[in-house]
């Protein structure tokens, strides 16, 4: 099972310690951390822990977090070249469901702000969902989205996720979206994934 994913514009590689510096820079950017980490600053130790958890998840569950980099269309282009910029992150993680109703598989995505508005988060997320449903066989994937993050809610809808329930009230509040395997496979939402 290959864990490297490709879309028309992106190559997605499982995150590793060689991505540590780029991830730390990405996740500590104020516009990224505002919704992804509830505006809390992420430490280098926490980035290491997130990478290690993702590597464990790939080994045991078949999924985790992918680093997004621009696609290069040449021989050996699946390997990131030194200096290829990090565009963002997309992937799957275990997450305590809303209101303590069990553990869900949650999709996460974030982009560097200079890549916002180009459809890259939806493109990467489609590849992740197709892999999760088609290769790994996950049955349901959820997304927890801050109510103030209209762009992420729009991405969830573009992916065919349906609003499922509202979460507990908080600074921004949260809405939960879900997609299930049978609906995903039936819709064949593979628009920009590359074989």
GUSELO-589566 format. One record per residue: residue number from 1; chain; residue in three letters; x, y, z of N, C-alpha, C in turn. Coordinates in nm, 2 decimals. Layout:
BEGIN
LORO pos unit code    n.X    n.Y    n.Z   ca.X   ca.Y   ca.Z    c.X    c.Y    c.Z
LORO NUM    A  ala      X      Y      Z      X      Y      Z      X      Y      Z
...
***
This chain:
BEGIN
LORO pos unit code    n.X    n.Y    n.Z   ca.X   ca.Y   ca.Z    c.X    c.Y    c.Z
LORO   1    A  unk   0.09  -0.12   0.00   0.00   0.00   0.00   0.09   0.12   0.00
LORO   2    A  unk   0.08   0.21  -0.10   0.16   0.33  -0.11   0.08   0.44  -0.03
LORO   3    A  unk   0.16   0.50   0.05   0.10   0.61   0.13   0.13   0.75   0.07
LORO   4    A  unk   0.20   0.75  -0.04   0.23   0.88  -0.11   0.11   0.90  -0.20
LORO   5    A  unk   0.04   1.01  -0.19  -0.07   1.04  -0.28  -0.04   1.16  -0.37
LORO   6    A  unk  -0.10   1.16  -0.49  -0.08   1.26  -0.58  -0.22   1.32  -0.63
LORO   7    A  unk  -0.22   1.45  -0.65  -0.33   1.51  -0.72  -0.27   1.58  -0.84
LORO   8    A  unk  -0.35   1.66  -0.91  -0.30   1.73  -1.03  -0.19   1.83  -0.99
LORO   9    A  unk  -0.21   1.89  -0.87  -0.12   2.00  -0.83  -0.03   1.97  -0.71
LORO  10    A  unk  -0.06   1.86  -0.64   0.01   1.83  -0.52   0.07   1.69  -0.51
LORO  11    A  unk   0.17   1.68  -0.43   0.22   1.55  -0.38   0.20   1.55  -0.23
LORO  12    A  unk   0.14   1.44  -0.18   0.12   1.43  -0.04   0.21   1.32   0.02
LORO  13    A  unk   0.30   1.35   0.11   0.38   1.25   0.17   0.35   1.24   0.32
LORO  14    A  unk   0.35   1.12   0.38   0.33   1.11   0.52   0.44   1.20   0.59
LORO  15    A  unk   0.39   1.27   0.69   0.48   1.36   0.76   0.59   1.28   0.83
LORO  16    A  unk   0.71   1.34   0.84   0.82   1.27   0.91   0.90   1.38   0.98
LORO  17    A  unk   1.00   1.34   1.06   1.08   1.43   1.13   1.16   1.53   1.04
LORO  18    A  unk   1.18   1.49   0.91   1.24   1.58   0.82   1.15   1.70   0.79
LORO  19    A  unk   1.02   1.69   0.82   0.93   1.80   0.80   0.91   1.89   0.92
LORO  20    A  unk   0.98   1.85   1.03   0.96   1.92   1.16   0.97   2.07   1.15
LORO  21    A  unk   1.08   2.12   1.09   1.09   2.27   1.09   0.98   2.34   1.01
LORO  22    A  unk   0.95   2.28   0.89   0.84   2.34   0.81   0.71   2.33   0.88
LORO  23    A  unk   0.68   2.22   0.95   0.55   2.21   1.02   0.54   2.30   1.14
LORO  24    A  unk   0.65   2.32   1.21   0.66   2.41   1.32   0.63   2.56   1.27
LORO  25    A  unk   0.69   2.59   1.16   0.67   2.73   1.10   0.52   2.74   1.06
LORO  26    A  unk   0.47   2.64   0.99   0.33   2.64   0.94   0.23   2.65   1.06
LORO  27    A  unk   0.25   2.56   1.15   0.15   2.55   1.26   0.16   2.66   1.36
LORO  28    A  unk   0.27   2.74   1.37   0.27   2.85   1.46   0.23   2.98   1.39
LORO  29    A  unk   0.21   2.98   1.26   0.16   3.10   1.19   0.02   3.14   1.25
LORO  30    A  unk   0.00   3.26   1.28  -0.12   3.30   1.35  -0.25   3.27   1.27
LORO  31    A  unk  -0.25   3.28   1.14  -0.37   3.26   1.07  -0.40   3.11   1.06
LORO  32    A  unk  -0.30   3.02   1.07  -0.32   2.88   1.06  -0.36   2.83   1.20
LORO  33    A  unk  -0.29   2.87   1.30  -0.32   2.81   1.44  -0.45   2.87   1.49
LORO  34    A  unk  -0.50   2.97   1.44  -0.63   3.03   1.49  -0.74   2.93   1.50
LORO  35    A  unk  -0.76   2.85   1.39  -0.86   2.75   1.39  -0.81   2.61   1.42
LORO  36    A  unk  -0.69   2.58   1.38  -0.64   2.45   1.39  -0.60   2.41   1.54
LORO  37    A  unk  -0.55   2.51   1.61  -0.50   2.48   1.75  -0.57   2.58   1.84
LORO  38    A  unk  -0.69   2.63   1.81  -0.76   2.72   1.89  -0.67   2.84   1.94
LORO  39    A  unk  -0.59   2.88   1.85  -0.50   3.00   1.87  -0.39   2.97   1.97
LORO  40    A  unk  -0.37   2.85   2.01  -0.26   2.82   2.11  -0.13   2.80   2.03
LORO  41    A  unk  -0.02   2.84   2.08   0.11   2.82   2.02   0.15   2.68   2.04
LORO  42    A  unk   0.20   2.62   1.93   0.24   2.48   1.93   0.39   2.48   1.95
LORO  43    A  unk   0.44   2.40   2.04   0.59   2.39   2.07   0.66   2.29   1.98
LORO  44    A  unk   0.79   2.30   1.97   0.86   2.20   1.90   0.84   2.06   1.95
LORO  45    A  unk   0.83   2.04   2.08   0.80   1.91   2.14   0.67   1.86   2.09
LORO  46    A  unk   0.57   1.95   2.09   0.43   1.91   2.04   0.44   1.87   1.90
LORO  47    A  unk   0.51   1.94   1.81   0.52   1.90   1.67   0.58   1.76   1.66
LORO  48    A  unk   0.69   1.74   1.74   0.75   1.60   1.74   0.65   1.50   1.78
LORO  49    A  unk   0.57   1.52   1.88   0.47   1.43   1.92   0.36   1.41   1.82
LORO  50    A  unk   0.32   1.51   1.75   0.22   1.50   1.64   0.28   1.41   1.53
LORO  51    A  unk   0.40   1.43   1.49   0.47   1.35   1.38   0.48   1.21   1.43
LORO  52    A  unk   0.52   1.18   1.55   0.53   1.05   1.60   0.40   0.98   1.61
LORO  53    A  unk   0.29   1.05   1.65   0.16   0.99   1.65   0.11   0.96   1.51
LORO  54    A  unk   0.14   1.04   1.41   0.10   1.02   1.27   0.18   0.89   1.22
LORO  55    A  unk   0.31   0.88   1.25   0.38   0.76   1.21   0.33   0.64   1.27
LORO  56    A  unk   0.29   0.64   1.39   0.22   0.53   1.46   0.09   0.49   1.39
LORO  57    A  unk   0.01   0.60   1.36  -0.12   0.57   1.30  -0.10   0.51   1.16
LORO  58    A  unk   0.00   0.56   1.08   0.02   0.49   0.95   0.06   0.35   0.97
LORO  59    A  unk   0.14   0.31   1.07   0.18   0.18   1.10   0.06   0.09   1.14
LORO  60    A  unk  -0.03   0.14   1.22  -0.13   0.06   1.28  -0.27   0.07   1.21
LORO  61    A  unk  -0.30   0.19   1.16  -0.43   0.22   1.10  -0.43   0.23   0.95
LORO  62    A  unk  -0.31   0.27   0.90  -0.30   0.29   0.75  -0.32   0.43   0.71
LORO  63    A  unk  -0.34   0.52   0.81  -0.35   0.66   0.77  -0.29   0.75   0.88
LORO  64    A  unk  -0.27   0.88   0.84  -0.21   0.97   0.94  -0.22   1.11   0.87
LORO  65    A  unk  -0.11   1.19   0.89  -0.10   1.32   0.83  -0.01   1.32   0.71
LORO  66    A  unk  -0.04   1.40   0.61   0.04   1.41   0.49   0.09   1.56   0.48
LORO  67    A  unk   0.22   1.58   0.44   0.27   1.71   0.41   0.24   1.73   0.26
LORO  68    A  unk   0.19   1.85   0.23   0.15   1.89   0.09   0.26   1.97   0.03
LORO  69    A  unk   0.30   1.93  -0.08   0.40   2.00  -0.16   0.36   2.01  -0.30
LORO  70    A  unk   0.42   2.11  -0.38   0.38   2.12  -0.52   0.42   1.99  -0.60
LORO  71    A  unk   0.33   1.95  -0.69   0.37   1.83  -0.77   0.47   1.87  -0.88
LORO  72    A  unk   0.56   1.78  -0.90   0.66   1.80  -1.01   0.63   1.68  -1.10
LORO  73    A  unk   0.62   1.70  -1.23   0.59   1.59  -1.32   0.71   1.55  -1.40
LORO  74    A  unk   0.80   1.48  -1.33   0.92   1.42  -1.39   0.95   1.29  -1.32
LORO  75    A  unk   1.05   1.22  -1.38   1.09   1.09  -1.32   1.13   1.11  -1.17
LORO  76    A  unk   1.09   1.02  -1.08   1.12   1.03  -0.94   1.06   1.15  -0.87
LORO  77    A  unk   0.95   1.20  -0.93   0.89   1.33  -0.87   0.81   1.30  -0.75
LORO  78    A  unk   0.79   1.17  -0.71   0.72   1.15  -0.58   0.81   1.18  -0.46
LORO  79    A  unk   0.94   1.19  -0.48   1.02   1.23  -0.36   1.04   1.38  -0.36
LORO  80    A  unk   1.01   1.45  -0.25   1.03   1.59  -0.24   1.17   1.63  -0.27
LORO  81    A  unk   1.19   1.73  -0.34   1.32   1.79  -0.37   1.36   1.88  -0.25
LORO  82    A  unk   1.49   1.88  -0.22   1.53   1.97  -0.11   1.48   2.11  -0.15
LORO  83    A  unk   1.42   2.18  -0.05   1.37   2.31  -0.07   1.23   2.32  -0.13
LORO  84    A  unk   1.17   2.21  -0.16   1.02   2.21  -0.20   0.95   2.27  -0.08
LORO  85    A  unk   0.87   2.38  -0.11   0.80   2.45   0.00   0.68   2.36   0.05
LORO  86    A  unk   0.66   2.37   0.18   0.54   2.31   0.24   0.42   2.40   0.20
LORO  87    A  unk   0.32   2.34   0.14   0.20   2.41   0.10   0.10   2.40   0.22
LORO  88    A  unk   0.10   2.29   0.29   0.01   2.27   0.40   0.01   2.13   0.45
LORO  89    A  unk  -0.09   2.09   0.52  -0.10   1.95   0.57  -0.25   1.91   0.55
LORO  90    A  unk  -0.27   1.78   0.53  -0.40   1.72   0.53  -0.38   1.58   0.58
LORO  91    A  unk  -0.49   1.53   0.64  -0.48   1.39   0.69  -0.59   1.36   0.79
LORO  92    A  unk  -0.57   1.24   0.85  -0.67   1.18   0.94  -0.61   1.16   1.07
LORO  93    A  unk  -0.69   1.17   1.17  -0.65   1.15   1.31  -0.77   1.09   1.39
LORO  94    A  unk  -0.74   1.02   1.50  -0.84   0.98   1.59  -0.88   1.10   1.67
LORO  95    A  unk  -1.01   1.11   1.70  -1.06   1.23   1.77  -1.18   1.19   1.85
LORO  96    A  unk  -1.19   1.24   1.97  -1.30   1.22   2.06  -1.42   1.28   2.00
LORO  97    A  unk  -1.53   1.21   1.97  -1.64   1.26   1.91  -1.72   1.36   1.99
LORO  98    A  unk  -1.81   1.43   1.92  -1.88   1.54   1.99  -1.95   1.49   2.11
LORO  99    A  unk  -1.95   1.57   2.22  -2.02   1.54   2.34  -1.98   1.41   2.40
LORO 100    A  unk  -1.86   1.36   2.37  -1.81   1.24   2.43  -1.87   1.11   2.37
LORO 101    A  unk  -1.92   1.12   2.25  -1.99   1.00   2.19  -1.89   0.92   2.11
LORO 102    A  unk  -1.79   0.86   2.17  -1.70   0.77   2.10  -1.59   0.84   2.02
LORO 103    A  unk  -1.50   0.76   1.96  -1.39   0.81   1.89  -1.42   0.81   1.74
LORO 104    A  unk  -1.39   0.92   1.67  -1.41   0.93   1.53  -1.28   0.93   1.46
LORO 105    A  unk  -1.28   0.91   1.33  -1.17   0.94   1.24  -1.20   1.08   1.19
LORO 106    A  unk  -1.11   1.17   1.21  -1.14   1.31   1.18  -1.04   1.36   1.07
LORO 107    A  unk  -1.09   1.43   0.97  -1.01   1.48   0.86  -0.96   1.62   0.91
LORO 108    A  unk  -0.83   1.65   0.88  -0.78   1.78   0.92  -0.71   1.84   0.79
LORO 109    A  unk  -0.72   1.97   0.78  -0.64   2.03   0.67  -0.61   2.17   0.70
LORO 110    A  unk  -0.49   2.21   0.66  -0.45   2.35   0.68  -0.35   2.39   0.56
LORO 111    A  unk  -0.36   2.51   0.52  -0.27   2.56   0.41  -0.20   2.68   0.46
LORO 112    A  unk  -0.09   2.71   0.40  -0.02   2.83   0.42  -0.11   2.94   0.36
LORO 113    A  unk  -0.13   3.05   0.43  -0.22   3.16   0.38  -0.20   3.20   0.24
LORO 114    A  unk  -0.08   3.20   0.19  -0.06   3.25   0.05  -0.11   3.15  -0.05
LORO 115    A  unk  -0.16   3.03  -0.01  -0.22   2.93  -0.10  -0.37   2.92  -0.08
LORO 116    A  unk  -0.43   3.00   0.01  -0.57   3.00   0.03  -0.65   3.05  -0.10
LORO 117    A  unk  -0.77   3.00  -0.11  -0.85   3.04  -0.22  -0.83   2.98  -0.36
LORO 118    A  unk  -0.74   2.88  -0.36  -0.71   2.82  -0.49  -0.76   2.68  -0.51
LORO 119    A  unk  -0.84   2.63  -0.41  -0.90   2.50  -0.41  -0.80   2.38  -0.37
LORO 120    A  unk  -0.69   2.42  -0.32  -0.59   2.32  -0.28  -0.63   2.23  -0.16
LORO 121    A  unk  -0.70   2.29  -0.06  -0.74   2.22   0.06  -0.84   2.11   0.02
LORO 122    A  unk  -0.93   2.15  -0.07  -1.03   2.05  -0.12  -0.97   1.94  -0.20
LORO 123    A  unk  -0.87   1.98  -0.29  -0.80   1.89  -0.37  -0.73   1.78  -0.29
LORO 124    A  unk  -0.65   1.83  -0.19  -0.58   1.74  -0.10  -0.67   1.65  -0.02
LORO 125    A  unk  -0.78   1.71   0.03  -0.87   1.64   0.11  -0.95   1.53   0.03
LORO 126    A  unk  -0.98   1.56  -0.09  -1.04   1.46  -0.18  -0.95   1.33  -0.19
LORO 127    A  unk  -0.82   1.36  -0.21  -0.72   1.25  -0.22  -0.71   1.17  -0.09
LORO 128    A  unk  -0.72   1.24   0.02  -0.71   1.18   0.16  -0.84   1.09   0.18
LORO 129    A  unk  -0.95   1.15   0.15  -1.08   1.07   0.16  -1.09   0.95   0.07
LORO 130    A  unk  -1.04   0.97  -0.05  -1.05   0.86  -0.15  -0.96   0.75  -0.10
LORO 131    A  unk  -0.84   0.78  -0.05  -0.75   0.68   0.01  -0.81   0.61   0.13
LORO 132    A  unk  -0.87   0.69   0.22  -0.92   0.64   0.35  -1.04   0.55   0.32
LORO 133    A  unk  -1.13   0.59   0.23  -1.25   0.51   0.20  -1.21   0.39   0.10
LORO 134    A  unk  -1.13   0.42   0.00  -1.11   0.32  -0.10  -1.00   0.22  -0.07
LORO 135    A  unk  -0.89   0.26   0.00  -0.78   0.18   0.02  -0.78   0.12   0.17
LORO 136    A  unk  -0.80   0.21   0.26  -0.80   0.16   0.40  -0.93   0.10   0.45
LORO 137    A  unk  -1.04   0.15   0.39  -1.17   0.10   0.42  -1.24   0.16   0.55
LORO 138    A  unk  -1.20   0.29   0.58  -1.26   0.36   0.69  -1.41   0.37   0.65
LORO 139    A  unk  -1.50   0.36   0.75  -1.64   0.37   0.73  -1.70   0.51   0.74
LORO 140    A  unk  -1.65   0.59   0.83  -1.70   0.73   0.84  -1.59   0.82   0.88
LORO 141    A  unk  -1.59   0.94   0.83  -1.49   1.04   0.86  -1.56   1.17   0.90
LORO 142    A  unk  -1.52   1.23   1.00  -1.59   1.35   1.05  -1.49   1.47   1.04
LORO 143    A  unk  -1.55   1.59   1.05  -1.47   1.71   1.06  -1.53   1.80   1.16
LORO 144    A  unk  -1.45   1.85   1.25  -1.49   1.95   1.35  -1.44   2.09   1.31
LORO 145    A  unk  -1.54   2.17   1.28  -1.51   2.30   1.22  -1.56   2.42   1.31
LORO 146    A  unk  -1.47   2.51   1.34  -1.51   2.63   1.42  -1.62   2.70   1.34
LORO 147    A  unk  -1.72   2.74   1.41  -1.83   2.81   1.34  -1.79   2.94   1.27
LORO 148    A  unk  -1.68   3.00   1.32  -1.63   3.12   1.26  -1.54   3.09   1.13
LORO 149    A  unk  -1.52   2.97   1.10  -1.43   2.93   0.99  -1.52   2.89   0.87
LORO 150    A  unk  -1.58   2.99   0.81  -1.67   2.96   0.69  -1.60   2.89   0.58
LORO 151    A  unk  -1.47   2.92   0.56  -1.40   2.86   0.44  -1.38   2.71   0.46
LORO 152    A  unk  -1.35   2.67   0.59  -1.34   2.52   0.61  -1.48   2.45   0.60
LORO 153    A  unk  -1.58   2.52   0.65  -1.71   2.46   0.63  -1.75   2.44   0.48
LORO 154    A  unk  -1.71   2.54   0.40  -1.74   2.53   0.26  -1.66   2.42   0.20
LORO 155    A  unk  -1.54   2.39   0.24  -1.46   2.28   0.19  -1.53   2.15   0.23
LORO 156    A  unk  -1.57   2.14   0.35  -1.64   2.01   0.39  -1.76   1.99   0.30
LORO 157    A  unk  -1.84   2.09   0.27  -1.95   2.08   0.18  -1.91   2.04   0.04
LORO 158    A  unk  -1.80   2.10  -0.01  -1.75   2.06  -0.14  -1.71   1.92  -0.15
LORO 159    A  unk  -1.66   1.86  -0.04  -1.62   1.72  -0.03  -1.74   1.63  -0.02
LORO 160    A  unk  -1.86   1.68  -0.01  -1.98   1.60   0.00  -2.01   1.56   0.15
LORO 161    A  unk  -1.94   1.62   0.24  -1.97   1.60   0.38  -2.10   1.67   0.42
LORO 162    A  unk  -2.17   1.61   0.51  -2.30   1.67   0.56  -2.29   1.72   0.70
LORO 163    A  unk  -2.35   1.83   0.72  -2.35   1.88   0.86  -2.42   1.77   0.95
LORO 164    A  unk  -2.36   1.74   1.06  -2.41   1.63   1.14  -2.47   1.68   1.27
LORO 165    A  unk  -2.40   1.76   1.34  -2.45   1.82   1.46  -2.36   1.93   1.51
LORO 166    A  unk  -2.41   2.01   1.60  -2.33   2.12   1.66  -2.27   2.07   1.78
LORO 167    A  unk  -2.15   2.12   1.81  -2.08   2.08   1.93  -2.11   2.18   2.04
LORO 168    A  unk  -2.04   2.16   2.15  -2.06   2.24   2.27  -2.02   2.39   2.24
LORO 169    A  unk  -2.09   2.48   2.30  -2.06   2.62   2.28  -1.92   2.65   2.34
LORO 170    A  unk  -1.84   2.73   2.26  -1.71   2.76   2.30  -1.68   2.90   2.25
LORO 171    A  unk  -1.56   2.94   2.24  -1.53   3.08   2.19  -1.58   3.10   2.05
LORO 172    A  unk  -1.56   3.00   1.97  -1.61   3.00   1.83  -1.73   2.91   1.81
LORO 173    A  unk  -1.75   2.81   1.90  -1.85   2.71   1.88  -1.79   2.61   1.77
LORO 174    A  unk  -1.86   2.50   1.75  -1.81   2.41   1.65  -1.93   2.34   1.59
LORO 175    A  unk  -1.91   2.31   1.46  -2.01   2.23   1.39  -1.93   2.10   1.34
LORO 176    A  unk  -2.01   1.99   1.34  -1.95   1.87   1.30  -2.01   1.82   1.16
LORO 177    A  unk  -1.92   1.78   1.07  -1.96   1.73   0.94  -1.92   1.59   0.93
LORO 178    A  unk  -1.98   1.51   0.85  -1.95   1.37   0.83  -1.97   1.32   0.69
LORO 179    A  unk  -1.88   1.23   0.65  -1.89   1.16   0.52  -1.88   1.01   0.55
LORO 180    A  unk  -1.96   0.93   0.48  -1.95   0.79   0.50  -1.90   0.72   0.37
LORO 181    A  unk  -1.84   0.60   0.39  -1.78   0.53   0.28  -1.88   0.50   0.17
LORO 182    A  unk  -1.99   0.44   0.20  -2.08   0.40   0.10  -2.13   0.52   0.01
LORO 183    A  unk  -2.15   0.63   0.07  -2.19   0.75   0.00  -2.08   0.80  -0.09
LORO 184    A  unk  -1.96   0.80  -0.03  -1.84   0.85  -0.10  -1.81   0.76  -0.22
LORO 185    A  unk  -1.81   0.63  -0.20  -1.78   0.54  -0.31  -1.89   0.55  -0.42
LORO 186    A  unk  -2.01   0.57  -0.38  -2.12   0.58  -0.47  -2.12   0.71  -0.55
LORO 187    A  unk  -2.06   0.81  -0.49  -2.06   0.94  -0.56  -1.94   0.96  -0.65
LORO 188    A  unk  -1.84   0.87  -0.63  -1.71   0.87  -0.71  -1.66   1.02  -0.72
LORO 189    A  unk  -1.64   1.08  -0.61  -1.59   1.22  -0.60  -1.45   1.23  -0.63
LORO 190    A  unk  -1.39   1.14  -0.71  -1.25   1.14  -0.74  -1.24   1.24  -0.86
LORO 191    A  unk  -1.21   1.36  -0.83  -1.21   1.46  -0.94  -1.07   1.49  -0.98
LORO 192    A  unk  -0.98   1.51  -0.89  -0.84   1.55  -0.93  -0.73   1.46  -0.87
LORO 193    A  unk  -0.77   1.34  -0.83  -0.66   1.25  -0.79  -0.60   1.18  -0.91
LORO 194    A  unk  -0.47   1.16  -0.90  -0.40   1.10  -1.01  -0.36   0.96  -0.98
LORO 195    A  unk  -0.38   0.86  -1.07  -0.35   0.72  -1.04  -0.20   0.70  -1.02
***
